[in-house]
Amino acid sequence: MQPKKINREKDNLEIIWDDGEETSVKFVNLRNNCPCAICMENKSKKGKNYIPLYQQNELTIAKLDIIGNYALGVTWKDGHNTGIYDFSYLRQLTSNKEKV
């Protein structure tokens, strides 16, 4: 499963997958679920009830890169760029749960 098209729409990442499914995720949820070691450690230290507060530059995507055939690299406007979202994790985050 790979994205065919990725768009930034206001505060959402919109993805059309190669199976035809269309999904989206809010930037705040994408940032909050960053899979990099630093973010994972911070979440672990602060506990599952921790709710981070972000500044606007932390929720603005500066650049998106496809990493090989398996992941999306996100560079945020604040410079954070170590989160690599493999496509299966990204699909999980973007799954449109309203379609039942």
Biopython code that builds the backbone (N, CA, C, O; Angstrom):
import numpy as np
from Bio.PDB.StructureBuilder import StructureBuilder

atoms = [
    (1, "MET", "N", (0.841, -1.172, 0.000)),
    (1, "MET", "CA", (0.000, 0.000, 0.000)),
    (1, "MET", "C", (0.887, 1.236, 0.000)),
    (1, "MET", "O", (1.762, 1.397, 0.851)),
    (2, "GLN", "N", (0.638, 2.105, -0.978)),
    (2, "GLN", "CA", (1.403, 3.336, -1.113)),
    (2, "GLN", "C", (0.479, 4.485, -1.487)),
    (2, "GLN", "O", (-0.560, 4.278, -2.113)),
    (3, "PRO", "N", (0.863, 5.692, -1.103)),
    (3, "PRO", "CA", (0.065, 6.846, -1.518)),
    (3, "PRO", "C", (0.273, 7.155, -2.998)),
    (3, "PRO", "O", (1.395, 7.115, -3.503)),
    (4, "LYS", "N", (-0.831, 7.464, -3.686)),
    (4, "LYS", "CA", (-0.748, 7.919, -5.074)),
    (4, "LYS", "C", (-0.641, 9.432, -5.111)),
    (4, "LYS", "O", (0.028, 10.002, -5.973)),
    (5, "LYS", "N", (-1.319, 10.082, -4.151)),
    (5, "LYS", "CA", (-1.344, 11.545, -4.126)),
    (5, "LYS", "C", (-1.425, 12.010, -2.677)),
    (5, "LYS", "O", (-2.193, 11.467, -1.884)),
    (6, "ILE", "N", (-0.628, 13.019, -2.338)),
    (6, "ILE", "CA", (-0.626, 13.596, -0.996)),
    (6, "ILE", "C", (-0.809, 15.099, -1.149)),
    (6, "ILE", "O", (-0.062, 15.750, -1.879)),
    (7, "ASN", "N", (-1.802, 15.648, -0.458)),
    (7, "ASN", "CA", (-2.074, 17.082, -0.492)),
    (7, "ASN", "C", (-2.127, 17.647, 0.919)),
    (7, "ASN", "O", (-2.555, 16.980, 1.861)),
    (8, "ARG", "N", (-1.684, 18.886, 1.041)),
    (8, "ARG", "CA", (-1.870, 19.639, 2.287)),
    (8, "ARG", "C", (-3.061, 20.558, 2.084)),
    (8, "ARG", "O", (-3.045, 21.423, 1.209)),
    (9, "GLU", "N", (-4.080, 20.371, 2.886)),
    (9, "GLU", "CA", (-5.295, 21.181, 2.800)),
    (9, "GLU", "C", (-5.544, 21.825, 4.156)),
    (9, "GLU", "O", (-5.913, 21.143, 5.113)),
    (10, "LYS", "N", (-5.346, 23.123, 4.240)),
    (10, "LYS", "CA", (-5.496, 23.866, 5.498)),
    (10, "LYS", "C", (-4.672, 23.200, 6.588)),
    (10, "LYS", "O", (-3.444, 23.281, 6.562)),
    (11, "ASP", "N", (-5.317, 22.544, 7.547)),
    (11, "ASP", "CA", (-4.579, 21.898, 8.640)),
    (11, "ASP", "C", (-4.681, 20.377, 8.576)),
    (11, "ASP", "O", (-4.559, 19.696, 9.594)),
    (12, "ASN", "N", (-4.907, 19.849, 7.367)),
    (12, "ASN", "CA", (-5.020, 18.399, 7.161)),
    (12, "ASN", "C", (-4.050, 17.914, 6.096)),
    (12, "ASN", "O", (-3.702, 18.636, 5.162)),
    (13, "LEU", "N", (-3.625, 16.666, 6.269)),
    (13, "LEU", "CA", (-2.889, 15.955, 5.243)),
    (13, "LEU", "C", (-3.888, 15.002, 4.590)),
    (13, "LEU", "O", (-4.439, 14.122, 5.252)),
    (14, "GLU", "N", (-4.117, 15.181, 3.291)),
    (14, "GLU", "CA", (-5.069, 14.366, 2.543)),
    (14, "GLU", "C", (-4.295, 13.384, 1.671)),
    (14, "GLU", "O", (-3.377, 13.778, 0.952)),
    (15, "ILE", "N", (-4.666, 12.101, 1.734)),
    (15, "ILE", "CA", (-3.938, 11.086, 0.977)),
    (15, "ILE", "C", (-4.904, 10.228, 0.172)),
    (15, "ILE", "O", (-5.928, 9.776, 0.684)),
    (16, "ILE", "N", (-4.565, 10.010, -1.096)),
    (16, "ILE", "CA", (-5.253, 9.031, -1.927)),
    (16, "ILE", "C", (-4.284, 7.866, -2.087)),
    (16, "ILE", "O", (-3.164, 8.034, -2.570)),
    (17, "TRP", "N", (-4.733, 6.680, -1.672)),
    (17, "TRP", "CA", (-3.885, 5.485, -1.678)),
    (17, "TRP", "C", (-4.045, 4.718, -2.981)),
    (17, "TRP", "O", (-5.007, 4.923, -3.721)),
    (18, "ASP", "N", (-3.098, 3.835, -3.252)),
    (18, "ASP", "CA", (-3.121, 3.078, -4.505)),
    (18, "ASP", "C", (-4.289, 2.102, -4.596)),
    (18, "ASP", "O", (-4.563, 1.576, -5.675)),
    (19, "ASP", "N", (-4.989, 1.846, -3.478)),
    (19, "ASP", "CA", (-6.192, 1.008, -3.525)),
    (19, "ASP", "C", (-7.465, 1.845, -3.705)),
    (19, "ASP", "O", (-8.574, 1.313, -3.664)),
    (20, "GLY", "N", (-7.293, 3.166, -3.905)),
    (20, "GLY", "CA", (-8.423, 4.056, -4.127)),
    (20, "GLY", "C", (-8.985, 4.699, -2.867)),
    (20, "GLY", "O", (-9.804, 5.613, -2.960)),
    (21, "GLU", "N", (-8.567, 4.246, -1.702)),
    (21, "GLU", "CA", (-9.052, 4.814, -0.435)),
    (21, "GLU", "C", (-8.525, 6.238, -0.274)),
    (21, "GLU", "O", (-7.366, 6.521, -0.578)),
    (22, "GLU", "N", (-9.398, 7.134, 0.211)),
    (22, "GLU", "CA", (-9.014, 8.507, 0.498)),
    (22, "GLU", "C", (-9.086, 8.709, 2.001)),
    (22, "GLU", "O", (-10.116, 8.451, 2.624)),
    (23, "THR", "N", (-7.975, 9.176, 2.586)),
    (23, "THR", "CA", (-7.911, 9.362, 4.030)),
    (23, "THR", "C", (-7.318, 10.728, 4.338)),
    (23, "THR", "O", (-6.750, 11.383, 3.463)),
    (24, "SER", "N", (-7.456, 11.157, 5.604)),
    (24, "SER", "CA", (-6.879, 12.428, 6.028)),
    (24, "SER", "C", (-6.525, 12.371, 7.508)),
    (24, "SER", "O", (-7.036, 11.542, 8.262)),
    (25, "VAL", "N", (-5.643, 13.268, 7.897)),
    (25, "VAL", "CA", (-5.261, 13.405, 9.296)),
    (25, "VAL", "C", (-4.952, 14.879, 9.548)),
    (25, "VAL", "O", (-4.341, 15.544, 8.711)),
    (26, "LYS", "N", (-5.370, 15.378, 10.691)),
    (26, "LYS", "CA", (-5.041, 16.750, 11.071)),
    (26, "LYS", "C", (-3.552, 16.826, 11.393)),
    (26, "LYS", "O", (-2.969, 15.879, 11.921)),
    (27, "PHE", "N", (-2.949, 17.965, 11.066)),
    (27, "PHE", "CA", (-1.523, 18.149, 11.340)),
    (27, "PHE", "C", (-1.208, 17.939, 12.817)),
    (27, "PHE", "O", (-0.175, 17.361, 13.154)),
    (28, "VAL", "N", (-2.091, 18.406, 13.702)),
    (28, "VAL", "CA", (-1.844, 18.253, 15.141)),
    (28, "VAL", "C", (-1.764, 16.781, 15.526)),
    (28, "VAL", "O", (-0.950, 16.411, 16.373)),
    (29, "ASN", "N", (-2.597, 15.932, 14.916)),
    (29, "ASN", "CA", (-2.543, 14.492, 15.204)),
    (29, "ASN", "C", (-1.297, 13.854, 14.601)),
    (29, "ASN", "O", (-0.710, 12.947, 15.190)),
    (30, "LEU", "N", (-0.898, 14.329, 13.429)),
    (30, "LEU", "CA", (0.318, 13.822, 12.804)),
    (30, "LEU", "C", (1.527, 14.154, 13.680)),
    (30, "LEU", "O", (2.379, 13.299, 13.923)),
    (31, "ARG", "N", (1.595, 15.399, 14.148)),
    (31, "ARG", "CA", (2.722, 15.818, 14.995)),
    (31, "ARG", "C", (2.681, 15.096, 16.340)),
    (31, "ARG", "O", (3.716, 14.661, 16.844)),
    (32, "ASN", "N", (1.504, 14.971, 16.912)),
    (32, "ASN", "CA", (1.357, 14.314, 18.209)),
    (32, "ASN", "C", (1.749, 12.836, 18.153)),
    (32, "ASN", "O", (2.138, 12.259, 19.169)),
    (33, "ASN", "N", (1.648, 12.228, 16.980)),
    (33, "ASN", "CA", (1.983, 10.809, 16.811)),
    (33, "ASN", "C", (3.294, 10.616, 16.060)),
    (33, "ASN", "O", (3.499, 9.591, 15.409)),
    (34, "CYS", "N", (4.173, 11.597, 16.153)),
    (34, "CYS", "CA", (5.474, 11.494, 15.502)),
    (34, "CYS", "C", (6.198, 10.258, 16.022)),
    (34, "CYS", "O", (6.324, 10.084, 17.234)),
    (35, "PRO", "N", (6.681, 9.386, 15.115)),
    (35, "PRO", "CA", (7.309, 8.139, 15.544)),
    (35, "PRO", "C", (8.802, 8.234, 15.835)),
    (35, "PRO", "O", (9.440, 7.205, 16.055)),
    (36, "CYS", "N", (9.381, 9.434, 15.844)),
    (36, "CYS", "CA", (10.816, 9.527, 16.079)),
    (36, "CYS", "C", (11.150, 9.208, 17.541)),
    (36, "CYS", "O", (10.291, 9.285, 18.420)),
    (37, "ALA", "N", (12.393, 8.855, 17.777)),
    (37, "ALA", "CA", (12.835, 8.445, 19.114)),
    (37, "ALA", "C", (12.645, 9.551, 20.148)),
    (37, "ALA", "O", (12.255, 9.273, 21.283)),
    (38, "ILE", "N", (12.913, 10.785, 19.776)),
    (38, "ILE", "CA", (12.786, 11.901, 20.721)),
    (38, "ILE", "C", (11.335, 12.074, 21.159)),
    (38, "ILE", "O", (11.053, 12.185, 22.352)),
    (39, "CYS", "N", (10.425, 12.097, 20.203)),
    (39, "CYS", "CA", (9.000, 12.274, 20.529)),
    (39, "CYS", "C", (8.458, 11.085, 21.323)),
    (39, "CYS", "O", (7.680, 11.256, 22.261)),
    (40, "MET", "N", (8.875, 9.890, 20.939)),
    (40, "MET", "CA", (8.409, 8.699, 21.657)),
    (40, "MET", "C", (8.904, 8.707, 23.110)),
    (40, "MET", "O", (8.169, 8.327, 24.022)),
    (41, "GLU", "N", (10.139, 9.136, 23.316)),
    (41, "GLU", "CA", (10.686, 9.207, 24.668)),
    (41, "GLU", "C", (9.951, 10.263, 25.490)),
    (41, "GLU", "O", (9.631, 10.027, 26.655)),
    (42, "ASN", "N", (9.679, 11.427, 24.892)),
    (42, "ASN", "CA", (8.940, 12.485, 25.598)),
    (42, "ASN", "C", (7.561, 11.994, 26.023)),
    (42, "ASN", "O", (7.137, 12.227, 27.155)),
    (43, "LYS", "N", (6.861, 11.315, 25.115)),
    (43, "LYS", "CA", (5.538, 10.789, 25.441)),
    (43, "LYS", "C", (5.629, 9.754, 26.556)),
    (43, "LYS", "O", (4.773, 9.710, 27.439)),
    (44, "SER", "N", (6.648, 8.937, 26.514)),
    (44, "SER", "CA", (6.835, 7.901, 27.527)),
    (44, "SER", "C", (7.085, 8.513, 28.904)),
    (44, "SER", "O", (6.536, 8.048, 29.903)),
    (45, "LYS", "N", (7.905, 9.545, 28.954)),
    (45, "LYS", "CA", (8.244, 10.206, 30.216)),
    (45, "LYS", "C", (7.042, 10.944, 30.819)),
    (45, "LYS", "O", (6.854, 10.952, 32.035)),
    (46, "LYS", "N", (6.239, 11.559, 29.956)),
    (46, "LYS", "CA", (5.144, 12.400, 30.441)),
    (46, "LYS", "C", (3.853, 11.640, 30.675)),
    (46, "LYS", "O", (2.931, 12.170, 31.295)),
    (47, "GLY", "N", (3.768, 10.412, 30.192)),
    (47, "GLY", "CA", (2.588, 9.588, 30.436)),
    (47, "GLY", "C", (1.537, 9.730, 29.363)),
    (47, "GLY", "O", (1.541, 10.683, 28.584)),
    (48, "LYS", "N", (0.632, 8.761, 29.334)),
    (48, "LYS", "CA", (-0.368, 8.720, 28.263)),
    (48, "LYS", "C", (-1.428, 9.808, 28.375)),
    (48, "LYS", "O", (-2.129, 10.069, 27.397)),
    (49, "ASN", "N", (-1.569, 10.448, 29.527)),
    (49, "ASN", "CA", (-2.560, 11.506, 29.700)),
    (49, "ASN", "C", (-2.019, 12.889, 29.338)),
    (49, "ASN", "O", (-2.758, 13.873, 29.376)),
    (50, "TYR", "N", (-0.743, 12.969, 28.989)),
    (50, "TYR", "CA", (-0.117, 14.238, 28.618)),
    (50, "TYR", "C", (-0.694, 14.741, 27.301)),
    (50, "TYR", "O", (-0.786, 13.993, 26.327)),
    (51, "ILE", "N", (-1.081, 16.004, 27.278)),
    (51, "ILE", "CA", (-1.591, 16.640, 26.064)),
    (51, "ILE", "C", (-0.648, 17.797, 25.728)),
    (51, "ILE", "O", (-0.647, 18.816, 26.419)),
    (52, "PRO", "N", (0.152, 17.643, 24.670)),
    (52, "PRO", "CA", (1.105, 18.706, 24.321)),
    (52, "PRO", "C", (0.397, 19.929, 23.740)),
    (52, "PRO", "O", (-0.646, 19.817, 23.096)),
    (53, "LEU", "N", (0.983, 21.087, 23.982)),
    (53, "LEU", "CA", (0.498, 22.335, 23.402)),
    (53, "LEU", "C", (1.528, 22.771, 22.371)),
    (53, "LEU", "O", (2.708, 22.922, 22.689)),
    (54, "TYR", "N", (1.089, 22.969, 21.152)),
    (54, "TYR", "CA", (1.997, 23.299, 20.067)),
    (54, "TYR", "C", (1.836, 24.751, 19.648)),
    (54, "TYR", "O", (0.745, 25.317, 19.722)),
    (55, "GLN", "N", (2.945, 25.348, 19.205)),
    (55, "GLN", "CA", (2.905, 26.659, 18.587)),
    (55, "GLN", "C", (2.627, 26.456, 17.098)),
    (55, "GLN", "O", (2.776, 25.347, 16.584)),
    (56, "GLN", "N", (2.231, 27.504, 16.418)),
    (56, "GLN", "CA", (1.846, 27.380, 15.009)),
    (56, "GLN", "C", (2.966, 26.808, 14.140)),
    (56, "GLN", "O", (2.702, 25.997, 13.253)),
    (57, "ASN", "N", (4.222, 27.223, 14.386)),
    (57, "ASN", "CA", (5.308, 26.715, 13.548)),
    (57, "ASN", "C", (5.566, 25.228, 13.777)),
    (57, "ASN", "O", (6.181, 24.576, 12.934)),
    (58, "GLU", "N", (5.111, 24.686, 14.893)),
    (58, "GLU", "CA", (5.251, 23.264, 15.167)),
    (58, "GLU", "C", (4.167, 22.446, 14.472)),
    (58, "GLU", "O", (4.254, 21.220, 14.408)),
    (59, "LEU", "N", (3.152, 23.122, 13.957)),
    (59, "LEU", "CA", (2.041, 22.454, 13.279)),
    (59, "LEU", "C", (1.949, 22.832, 11.804)),
    (59, "LEU", "O", (0.942, 22.564, 11.148)),
    (60, "THR", "N", (2.998, 23.450, 11.292)),
    (60, "THR", "CA", (3.039, 23.828, 9.889)),
    (60, "THR", "C", (4.082, 22.959, 9.192)),
    (60, "THR", "O", (5.245, 22.921, 9.594)),
    (61, "ILE", "N", (3.656, 22.273, 8.158)),
    (61, "ILE", "CA", (4.574, 21.411, 7.412)),
    (61, "ILE", "C", (5.356, 22.254, 6.415)),
    (61, "ILE", "O", (4.778, 22.951, 5.580)),
    (62, "ALA", "N", (6.675, 22.179, 6.515)),
    (62, "ALA", "CA", (7.546, 22.897, 5.597)),
    (62, "ALA", "C", (7.845, 22.069, 4.356)),
    (62, "ALA", "O", (7.973, 22.605, 3.255)),
    (63, "LYS", "N", (7.958, 20.727, 4.549)),
    (63, "LYS", "CA", (8.359, 19.881, 3.433)),
    (63, "LYS", "C", (7.923, 18.446, 3.676)),
    (63, "LYS", "O", (7.947, 17.964, 4.808)),
    (64, "LEU", "N", (7.523, 17.769, 2.608)),
    (64, "LEU", "CA", (7.201, 16.343, 2.635)),
    (64, "LEU", "C", (8.124, 15.621, 1.664)),
    (64, "LEU", "O", (8.351, 16.089, 0.549)),
    (65, "ASP", "N", (8.655, 14.477, 2.094)),
    (65, "ASP", "CA", (9.538, 13.685, 1.231)),
    (65, "ASP", "C", (9.113, 12.229, 1.284)),
    (65, "ASP", "O", (8.845, 11.693, 2.359)),
    (66, "ILE", "N", (9.051, 11.593, 0.132)),
    (66, "ILE", "CA", (8.846, 10.148, 0.088)),
    (66, "ILE", "C", (10.210, 9.508, 0.351)),
    (66, "ILE", "O", (11.191, 9.821, -0.323)),
    (67, "ILE", "N", (10.261, 8.618, 1.329)),
    (67, "ILE", "CA", (11.493, 7.921, 1.696)),
    (67, "ILE", "C", (11.424, 6.513, 1.088)),
    (67, "ILE", "O", (10.639, 5.672, 1.528)),
    (68, "GLY", "N", (12.252, 6.275, 0.077)),
    (68, "GLY", "CA", (12.234, 4.978, -0.595)),
    (68, "GLY", "C", (10.836, 4.641, -1.085)),
    (68, "GLY", "O", (10.136, 5.497, -1.625)),
    (69, "ASN", "N", (10.434, 3.396, -0.896)),
    (69, "ASN", "CA", (9.090, 2.943, -1.258)),
    (69, "ASN", "C", (8.273, 2.599, -0.030)),
    (69, "ASN", "O", (7.317, 1.828, -0.116)),
    (70, "TYR", "N", (8.641, 3.168, 1.128)),
    (70, "TYR", "CA", (8.008, 2.699, 2.350)),
    (70, "TYR", "C", (7.552, 3.768, 3.329)),
    (70, "TYR", "O", (6.843, 3.443, 4.281)),
    (71, "ALA", "N", (7.930, 5.042, 3.137)),
    (71, "ALA", "CA", (7.633, 6.004, 4.200)),
    (71, "ALA", "C", (7.518, 7.433, 3.680)),
    (71, "ALA", "O", (7.918, 7.760, 2.562)),
    (72, "LEU", "N", (6.948, 8.270, 4.556)),
    (72, "LEU", "CA", (6.832, 9.706, 4.321)),
    (72, "LEU", "C", (7.657, 10.418, 5.380)),
    (72, "LEU", "O", (7.473, 10.196, 6.577)),
    (73, "GLY", "N", (8.561, 11.269, 4.936)),
    (73, "GLY", "CA", (9.329, 12.103, 5.859)),
    (73, "GLY", "C", (8.672, 13.466, 5.935)),
    (73, "GLY", "O", (8.325, 14.057, 4.912)),
    (74, "VAL", "N", (8.500, 13.968, 7.159)),
    (74, "VAL", "CA", (7.858, 15.267, 7.366)),
    (74, "VAL", "C", (8.864, 16.208, 8.018)),
    (74, "VAL", "O", (9.468, 15.883, 9.040)),
    (75, "THR", "N", (9.031, 17.371, 7.412)),
    (75, "THR", "CA", (9.823, 18.437, 8.017)),
    (75, "THR", "C", (8.851, 19.526, 8.431)),
    (75, "THR", "O", (8.130, 20.082, 7.602)),
    (76, "TRP", "N", (8.839, 19.824, 9.717)),
    (76, "TRP", "CA", (7.954, 20.851, 10.264)),
    (76, "TRP", "C", (8.661, 22.203, 10.211)),
    (76, "TRP", "O", (9.889, 22.265, 10.154)),
    (77, "LYS", "N", (7.896, 23.268, 10.230)),
    (77, "LYS", "CA", (8.454, 24.611, 10.113)),
    (77, "LYS", "C", (9.408, 24.943, 11.260)),
    (77, "LYS", "O", (10.281, 25.796, 11.100)),
    (78, "ASP", "N", (9.258, 24.287, 12.416)),
    (78, "ASP", "CA", (10.168, 24.532, 13.540)),
    (78, "ASP", "C", (11.487, 23.782, 13.389)),
    (78, "ASP", "O", (12.357, 23.879, 14.255)),
    (79, "GLY", "N", (11.646, 23.025, 12.280)),
    (79, "GLY", "CA", (12.884, 22.316, 12.010)),
    (79, "GLY", "C", (12.859, 20.844, 12.378)),
    (79, "GLY", "O", (13.761, 20.101, 11.991)),
    (80, "HIS", "N", (11.854, 20.406, 13.113)),
    (80, "HIS", "CA", (11.769, 18.989, 13.494)),
    (80, "HIS", "C", (11.573, 18.156, 12.225)),
    (80, "HIS", "O", (10.631, 18.382, 11.466)),
    (81, "ASN", "N", (12.477, 17.183, 12.001)),
    (81, "ASN", "CA", (12.403, 16.418, 10.759)),
    (81, "ASN", "C", (12.803, 14.954, 10.928)),
    (81, "ASN", "O", (13.125, 14.289, 9.944)),
    (82, "THR", "N", (12.786, 14.450, 12.143)),
    (82, "THR", "CA", (13.249, 13.075, 12.365)),
    (82, "THR", "C", (12.119, 12.052, 12.354)),
    (82, "THR", "O", (12.372, 10.855, 12.485)),
    (83, "GLY", "N", (10.890, 12.500, 12.202)),
    (83, "GLY", "CA", (9.767, 11.572, 12.141)),
    (83, "GLY", "C", (9.610, 10.999, 10.742)),
    (83, "GLY", "O", (9.341, 11.732, 9.791)),
    (84, "ILE", "N", (9.776, 9.697, 10.618)),
    (84, "ILE", "CA", (9.560, 9.014, 9.346)),
    (84, "ILE", "C", (8.359, 8.099, 9.533)),
    (84, "ILE", "O", (8.416, 7.127, 10.286)),
    (85, "TYR", "N", (7.274, 8.420, 8.839)),
    (85, "TYR", "CA", (6.007, 7.703, 8.972)),
    (85, "TYR", "C", (5.948, 6.612, 7.906)),
    (85, "TYR", "O", (5.695, 6.905, 6.738)),
    (86, "ASP", "N", (6.182, 5.346, 8.297)),
    (86, "ASP", "CA", (6.060, 4.297, 7.280)),
    (86, "ASP", "C", (4.605, 4.252, 6.829)),
    (86, "ASP", "O", (3.699, 4.615, 7.580)),
    (87, "PHE", "N", (4.393, 3.805, 5.602)),
    (87, "PHE", "CA", (3.074, 3.908, 4.993)),
    (87, "PHE", "C", (1.989, 3.182, 5.776)),
    (87, "PHE", "O", (0.859, 3.668, 5.837)),
    (88, "SER", "N", (2.291, 2.049, 6.370)),
    (88, "SER", "CA", (1.248, 1.347, 7.138)),
    (88, "SER", "C", (0.864, 2.147, 8.382)),
    (88, "SER", "O", (-0.314, 2.200, 8.736)),
    (89, "TYR", "N", (1.840, 2.773, 9.055)),
    (89, "TYR", "CA", (1.547, 3.613, 10.224)),
    (89, "TYR", "C", (0.768, 4.850, 9.784)),
    (89, "TYR", "O", (-0.192, 5.253, 10.442)),
    (90, "LEU", "N", (1.185, 5.451, 8.669)),
    (90, "LEU", "CA", (0.498, 6.627, 8.153)),
    (90, "LEU", "C", (-0.947, 6.297, 7.789)),
    (90, "LEU", "O", (-1.852, 7.093, 8.041)),
    (91, "ARG", "N", (-1.160, 5.139, 7.206)),
    (91, "ARG", "CA", (-2.523, 4.726, 6.847)),
    (91, "ARG", "C", (-3.380, 4.583, 8.099)),
    (91, "ARG", "O", (-4.551, 4.960, 8.111)),
    (92, "GLN", "N", (-2.773, 4.028, 9.161)),
    (92, "GLN", "CA", (-3.477, 3.889, 10.439)),
    (92, "GLN", "C", (-3.884, 5.256, 10.975)),
    (92, "GLN", "O", (-5.020, 5.447, 11.410)),
    (93, "LEU", "N", (-2.946, 6.213, 10.942)),
    (93, "LEU", "CA", (-3.210, 7.542, 11.467)),
    (93, "LEU", "C", (-4.259, 8.287, 10.653)),
    (93, "LEU", "O", (-5.022, 9.088, 11.193)),
    (94, "THR", "N", (-4.292, 8.019, 9.353)),
    (94, "THR", "CA", (-5.186, 8.771, 8.467)),
    (94, "THR", "C", (-6.507, 8.071, 8.182)),
    (94, "THR", "O", (-7.370, 8.625, 7.501)),
    (95, "SER", "N", (-6.667, 6.874, 8.692)),
    (95, "SER", "CA", (-7.903, 6.155, 8.397)),
    (95, "SER", "C", (-9.118, 6.969, 8.790)),
    (95, "SER", "O", (-9.217, 7.483, 9.904)),
    (96, "ASN", "N", (-10.022, 7.072, 7.865)),
    (96, "ASN", "CA", (-11.234, 7.840, 8.099)),
    (96, "ASN", "C", (-12.229, 6.944, 8.844)),
    (96, "ASN", "O", (-12.932, 6.133, 8.241)),
    (97, "LYS", "N", (-12.268, 7.111, 10.143)),
    (97, "LYS", "CA", (-13.127, 6.256, 10.984)),
    (97, "LYS", "C", (-14.615, 6.573, 10.822)),
    (97, "LYS", "O", (-15.472, 5.820, 11.284)),
    (98, "GLU", "N", (-14.913, 7.699, 10.161)),
    (98, "GLU", "CA", (-16.318, 8.043, 9.964)),
    (98, "GLU", "C", (-16.976, 7.190, 8.883)),
    (98, "GLU", "O", (-18.203, 7.099, 8.826)),
    (99, "LYS", "N", (-16.177, 6.571, 8.032)),
    (99, "LYS", "CA", (-16.728, 5.678, 7.007)),
    (99, "LYS", "C", (-16.919, 4.297, 7.618)),
    (99, "LYS", "O", (-15.950, 3.560, 7.802)),
    (100, "VAL", "N", (-18.141, 3.947, 7.929)),
    (100, "VAL", "CA", (-18.417, 2.645, 8.529)),
    (100, "VAL", "C", (-19.464, 1.935, 7.708)),
    (100, "VAL", "O", (-19.849, 0.813, 8.037)),
]
sb = StructureBuilder()
sb.init_structure("model")
sb.init_model(0)
sb.init_chain("A")
sb.init_seg("    ")
for serial, (resi, resn, name, xyz) in enumerate(atoms, 1):
    if name == "N":
        sb.init_residue(resn, " ", resi, " ")
    sb.init_atom(name, np.array(xyz, "f"), 0.0, 1.0, " ", f" {name:<3s}", serial, name[0])
structure = sb.get_structure()
